[in-house]
Amino acid sequence: MTMSDSDDSVTLAQLAERETLRRIFPRLPESSVTLIGPGDDAAVLAAPDGRYVVTTDMMIHGPDFRWAWSQPRDLGWKAAVTNLADVAAMGARPTALVVAIAAPKATPVAHLESFADGMRDACHELAPGCGVVGGDLSVSDTFTIAVTAFGDLEGRPAVLRSGARPGDVVAVSGPLGAAAAGLRMLFEQAVDASGEPDAHLAASIRSAHPAVVEAQLRPRPPLADGIAAAIAGATAMLDLSDGLALDARRVAEASGVAIDLEASALGDDRVLALGGGEDHSLFATFPAGTALPAGFRRIGRVVEGVGLLVDGEPYTAESGWDPYRGWDGHVG
């Protein structure tokens, strides 16, 4: 049987790993710090700063994405972005990604090609110079994606979660609750009578409300603002992946302070702003009097105490994403 590069029906089982990789590698973005790229047992990367940051994240069909709602190119984009945002939140410049995928044998190779295109699109648009330098393919009944990302601190100290101090300004760059609004729309309007995700309904909803749905499926966080925040003297920073309330508490706990958010700065839907996740916006604290970098807006302040406050009152609602509990908010 002859299988051309243009045949979208060819599966992983038919093509096998070596030929699949031959098709995927040319589609992936190249890293500007690659000395030795894919092809050997490991890549060799330049690290001019002498230090680098590294992070990893997984996406699994079911808890993290649904094929009925996401296209392969969406998944490639989001798999890159979720890791790039963590690098940016340390004040580092994203430089390289390593990608491992375990997929059912019947998966069309075209899905992985489109996935690679999505990763390339995300890197080119949001993190120029960052590329894929290696990875692995395996087989599984459940489609699973694991990405490891690397970043260059470029001589700056890393911005940690533990540096917030009383008197600091709390600021955010990027949306609050936008991805959760998209997820809620999918759960409410893109499921069949039995509650199962429906591809046709999802396509219709996405066509009618592209900005809302794509905030969930293809988030566009302001990654470059992470470096700007570090240069401006951010005392603490993180990527808002699990919800503002949950992530703000993480900074408060790590820093031994309280975070007091201003309700008026959280938008029209405070519940989604506090409880929704996956915006991958950047949450940061800055010393009082600091001119906030372009893109950041004030949403509160750091005060003495512990935990999370909203307008000076303790905020005790359990909200946000936990992989072992799901959404403890009002998303779906």
C-alpha positions as CSV (number, residue, x, y, z in Angstrom):
1,M,0.0,0.0,0.0
2,T,1.3,3.4,-1.0
3,M,0.7,6.2,1.5
4,S,1.3,9.7,0.2
5,D,2.1,12.7,2.4
6,S,-1.3,14.2,1.4
7,D,-3.4,11.2,2.5
8,D,-5.3,12.3,5.6
9,S,-6.7,8.9,6.3
10,V,-3.4,7.2,7.2
11,T,-3.2,6.2,10.8
12,L,-0.3,5.9,13.2
13,A,-0.6,2.1,13.1
14,Q,-0.2,2.1,9.3
15,L,2.7,4.6,9.2
16,A,4.7,3.7,12.3
17,E,6.8,6.0,14.4
18,R,9.8,6.7,12.1
19,E,7.7,7.8,9.2
20,T,5.3,9.7,11.4
21,L,8.2,11.7,12.8
22,R,9.5,12.3,9.3
23,R,6.3,14.0,8.5
24,I,6.0,16.0,11.8
25,F,9.5,17.4,12.3
26,P,9.5,19.8,9.3
27,R,6.2,21.3,10.6
28,L,7.6,22.1,14.1
29,P,9.1,25.5,15.0
30,E,12.9,25.7,15.4
31,S,14.4,27.1,18.6
32,S,16.9,29.9,18.4
33,V,19.1,28.3,21.0
34,T,19.4,24.9,19.3
35,L,22.9,23.6,18.9
36,I,21.9,20.0,18.1
37,G,18.3,19.4,17.3
38,P,16.1,16.3,16.9
39,G,17.8,13.2,15.6
40,D,20.1,12.2,18.4
41,D,19.3,10.8,21.8
42,A,19.0,14.3,23.2
43,A,19.1,17.9,21.9
44,V,21.9,20.3,22.9
45,L,20.8,23.8,23.7
46,A,22.7,27.0,24.4
47,A,22.2,28.6,27.8
48,P,23.9,32.0,27.6
49,D,22.7,33.0,31.1
50,G,24.1,29.9,32.7
51,R,20.7,29.3,34.2
52,Y,17.4,28.3,32.7
53,V,13.9,27.6,33.9
54,V,12.0,24.4,33.1
55,T,8.4,23.4,33.5
56,T,6.1,20.6,32.3
57,D,2.4,20.1,31.8
58,M,0.0,17.4,30.6
59,M,-3.2,17.4,28.6
60,I,-5.3,14.3,28.6
61,H,-8.4,13.6,26.6
62,G,-11.4,13.7,29.0
63,P,-10.3,15.9,31.9
64,D,-8.3,18.4,29.9
65,F,-9.9,18.5,26.4
66,R,-12.6,16.9,24.3
67,W,-12.1,16.0,20.7
68,A,-15.6,17.0,20.0
69,W,-14.7,20.6,20.9
70,S,-11.1,21.0,20.0
71,Q,-9.4,20.6,16.6
72,P,-5.9,19.1,16.6
73,R,-4.4,22.5,15.7
74,D,-6.2,24.0,18.7
75,L,-4.5,21.3,20.9
76,G,-1.1,22.1,19.5
77,W,-1.6,25.8,20.2
78,K,-2.9,25.2,23.7
79,A,-0.3,22.6,24.7
80,A,2.4,25.1,23.8
81,V,0.7,28.1,25.5
82,T,0.1,26.4,28.8
83,N,3.8,25.8,29.2
84,L,5.1,29.0,27.6
85,A,3.0,31.0,30.1
86,D,4.7,29.2,33.0
87,V,8.1,30.2,31.6
88,A,6.9,33.8,31.1
89,A,5.6,33.9,34.7
90,M,9.2,33.3,36.0
91,G,10.3,36.4,34.0
92,A,12.1,34.2,31.5
93,R,12.1,34.2,27.7
94,P,10.7,30.9,26.3
95,T,13.4,29.1,24.3
96,A,12.5,25.5,23.7
97,L,9.8,22.8,24.0
98,V,10.0,19.0,24.3
99,V,6.8,17.2,23.3
100,A,5.7,13.6,24.1
101,I,2.4,12.2,22.8
102,A,0.7,8.9,23.5
103,A,-2.1,8.2,21.0
104,P,-4.4,5.4,20.0
105,K,-3.1,3.4,17.0
106,A,-6.1,4.5,14.9
107,T,-5.3,8.2,15.3
108,P,-4.9,9.8,11.8
109,V,-1.3,11.0,11.3
110,A,-2.9,14.1,9.9
111,H,-4.0,14.9,13.5
112,L,-0.4,15.0,14.6
113,E,0.6,17.1,11.7
114,S,-2.1,19.6,12.5
115,F,-1.1,19.5,16.2
116,A,2.5,20.4,15.1
117,D,1.1,23.2,13.0
118,G,-0.7,24.6,16.1
119,M,2.5,24.5,18.2
120,R,4.3,26.3,15.4
121,D,1.6,29.0,15.2
122,A,1.7,29.6,19.0
123,C,5.5,29.9,19.1
124,H,5.7,32.2,16.1
125,E,3.0,34.5,17.3
126,L,3.5,34.5,21.1
127,A,7.1,33.4,21.7
128,P,9.3,34.1,18.6
129,G,12.5,32.1,18.7
130,C,11.1,29.3,20.8
131,G,10.9,25.9,19.1
132,V,10.5,22.2,19.5
133,V,13.8,20.4,20.1
134,G,12.7,16.8,20.7
135,G,10.1,14.5,22.2
136,D,8.6,11.0,22.0
137,L,5.7,9.1,20.5
138,S,4.0,6.2,22.2
139,V,0.7,4.4,22.1
140,S,-2.3,4.7,24.5
141,D,-6.0,4.1,24.5
142,T,-6.3,7.7,25.8
143,F,-4.7,10.6,23.8
144,T,-2.2,12.2,26.1
145,I,0.1,15.1,25.6
146,A,3.1,16.0,27.8
147,V,5.1,19.2,27.1
148,T,8.3,20.4,28.8
149,A,9.3,24.0,28.3
150,F,12.6,25.8,28.8
151,G,13.3,29.5,29.3
152,D,16.3,31.9,29.5
153,L,16.5,34.3,32.4
154,E,18.8,36.5,30.4
155,G,20.8,37.5,33.5
156,R,17.8,38.5,35.6
157,P,16.8,36.8,38.8
158,A,13.7,34.5,38.5
159,V,10.4,36.1,39.8
160,L,9.0,33.7,42.4
161,R,5.7,33.4,44.1
162,S,7.2,34.1,47.4
163,G,8.3,37.7,47.0
164,A,5.2,39.7,47.6
165,R,5.4,42.2,50.5
166,P,2.8,44.3,52.3
167,G,2.2,47.5,50.4
168,D,2.8,46.0,47.0
169,V,0.4,46.6,44.2
170,V,-1.4,43.6,42.7
171,A,-1.8,43.7,39.0
172,V,-2.7,41.4,36.1
173,S,-2.0,41.4,32.4
174,G,-4.6,39.5,30.3
175,P,-8.2,38.6,30.7
176,L,-10.0,37.3,33.8
177,G,-12.6,34.7,33.3
178,A,-12.6,34.7,29.5
179,A,-11.6,31.1,29.1
180,A,-14.1,30.0,31.7
181,A,-16.8,31.9,29.9
182,G,-15.9,29.9,26.8
183,L,-15.9,26.6,28.7
184,R,-19.3,27.4,30.2
185,M,-20.7,28.1,26.8
186,L,-19.5,24.8,25.5
187,F,-20.8,22.8,28.5
188,E,-24.2,24.6,28.2
189,Q,-24.7,24.7,24.4
190,A,-22.3,22.2,22.8
191,V,-23.6,18.9,24.3
192,D,-26.2,16.5,23.1
193,A,-29.4,15.4,24.9
194,S,-27.3,13.0,27.1
195,G,-24.8,15.7,28.0
196,E,-22.0,14.4,25.8
197,P,-19.9,16.9,23.9
198,D,-21.2,17.3,20.3
199,A,-18.9,18.3,17.5
200,H,-21.5,19.8,15.3
201,L,-23.0,22.0,18.0
202,A,-19.5,23.1,19.1
203,A,-18.7,24.1,15.5
204,S,-21.9,26.1,15.4
205,I,-21.3,27.8,18.7
206,R,-17.7,28.6,17.7
207,S,-18.9,30.1,14.5
208,A,-21.4,32.3,16.3
209,H,-19.2,33.3,19.2
210,P,-15.6,32.9,18.1
211,A,-14.0,35.2,20.6
212,V,-15.7,33.6,23.6
213,V,-15.0,30.0,22.5
214,E,-11.5,30.6,21.3
215,A,-10.6,32.2,24.7
216,Q,-10.9,28.6,26.0
217,L,-9.6,26.6,23.0
218,R,-6.8,28.9,21.8
219,P,-5.9,31.3,24.6
220,R,-3.6,34.2,23.7
221,P,-1.8,35.3,26.9
222,P,0.6,38.3,26.9
223,L,3.7,36.2,27.3
224,A,6.1,39.1,26.5
225,D,4.7,40.9,29.5
226,G,6.4,38.5,31.8
227,I,9.8,39.8,30.9
228,A,8.5,43.4,31.1
229,A,7.3,42.7,34.6
230,A,10.6,41.2,35.7
231,I,12.5,44.3,34.3
232,A,10.0,46.6,36.1
233,G,10.8,44.9,39.4
234,A,7.9,42.5,40.0
235,T,8.3,41.0,43.5
236,A,6.1,37.9,42.7
237,M,4.4,36.5,39.7
238,L,2.5,33.4,38.4
239,D,0.5,32.2,35.5
240,L,-3.3,32.3,36.1
241,S,-4.1,28.7,35.0
242,D,-6.3,27.5,37.8
243,G,-8.4,30.6,38.6
244,L,-7.6,34.0,40.2
245,A,-8.8,33.1,43.7
246,L,-6.9,29.8,43.9
247,D,-3.7,31.3,42.3
248,A,-3.8,34.5,44.4
249,R,-4.0,32.3,47.5
250,R,-0.9,30.5,46.3
251,V,1.1,33.8,46.2
252,A,-0.3,34.8,49.5
253,E,0.7,31.5,51.1
254,A,4.1,31.4,49.6
255,S,4.8,35.0,50.6
256,G,3.3,34.9,54.0
257,V,0.9,37.8,53.3
258,A,-2.7,38.5,52.4
259,I,-3.9,39.5,48.9
260,D,-6.7,42.0,48.9
261,L,-8.5,42.2,45.5
262,E,-10.7,45.1,44.4
263,A,-14.1,43.8,43.3
264,S,-14.5,46.8,40.9
265,A,-11.4,45.7,39.0
266,L,-12.6,42.1,38.4
267,G,-15.1,42.9,35.5
268,D,-18.8,42.3,35.1
269,D,-18.7,38.7,36.2
270,R,-16.8,38.5,39.5
271,V,-17.6,34.8,39.9
272,L,-16.0,33.8,36.6
273,A,-13.1,36.2,37.2
274,L,-12.3,34.6,40.6
275,G,-13.2,31.0,39.8
276,G,-12.5,30.5,36.2
277,G,-9.1,29.2,35.0
278,E,-7.1,28.7,31.8
279,D,-6.8,32.3,30.8
280,H,-3.0,32.0,31.4
281,S,-2.9,35.7,32.2
282,L,0.0,37.0,34.3
283,F,-0.6,37.9,38.0
284,A,2.1,39.9,39.5
285,T,2.9,42.2,42.5
286,F,5.0,45.3,42.3
287,P,6.5,47.7,44.9
288,A,4.2,50.6,45.7
289,G,5.0,53.5,43.3
290,T,6.2,51.4,40.5
291,A,5.0,52.4,37.1
292,L,3.2,49.3,35.9
293,P,4.4,47.9,32.6
294,A,2.2,48.4,29.6
295,G,-0.5,45.7,29.6
296,F,-0.8,45.4,33.4
297,R,-3.6,46.9,35.4
298,R,-4.1,47.2,39.1
299,I,-6.6,44.8,40.7
300,G,-5.6,45.0,44.4
301,R,-2.9,45.2,47.0
302,V,-0.8,43.1,49.3
303,V,-1.6,43.5,53.0
304,E,-0.5,42.1,56.3
305,G,-2.3,38.9,57.2
306,V,-3.0,35.6,55.5
307,G,-5.2,34.3,52.7
308,L,-7.4,36.1,50.2
309,L,-9.6,39.1,50.7
310,V,-12.0,40.9,48.4
311,D,-12.6,44.6,49.3
312,G,-11.1,43.9,52.7
313,E,-13.4,40.9,53.5
314,P,-12.1,37.3,53.7
315,Y,-13.0,35.4,50.5
316,T,-13.4,31.8,51.6
317,A,-15.3,30.3,48.6
318,E,-13.6,27.3,47.1
319,S,-13.1,28.0,43.5
320,G,-10.8,27.1,40.7
321,W,-9.4,24.0,39.0
322,D,-8.0,21.0,40.8
323,P,-7.2,18.0,38.5
324,Y,-8.5,15.6,41.2
325,R,-11.7,17.5,42.0
326,G,-12.5,19.3,38.7
327,W,-14.0,22.8,38.8
328,D,-14.9,24.1,42.3
329,G,-16.5,27.1,40.7
330,H,-19.5,27.8,38.6
331,V,-18.1,27.0,35.1
332,G,-19.6,23.6,34.2
